[in-house]
């Protein structure tokens, strides 16, 4: 569930690159 969450959150920045996805995943995990 965490995967789709970060995608939606960083959907706008997702087009920037793979780094964004990694950052979002880390923010979701406390």
BELTAHU-V519036 format. One record per pair of residues at least 12 apart in sequence whose ideal C-beta (glycine too) atoms are under 8 Angstrom apart, sorted by the first residue. I is the first residue (numbers start at 0). J is the second residue. If there is no record, write none. Layout:
I,J
I,J
//
This chain:
1,24
1,27
1,28
2,24
4,27
5,20
5,23
5,24
5,26
5,27
6,20
6,23
8,23
8,26
8,27
9,22
9,23
//
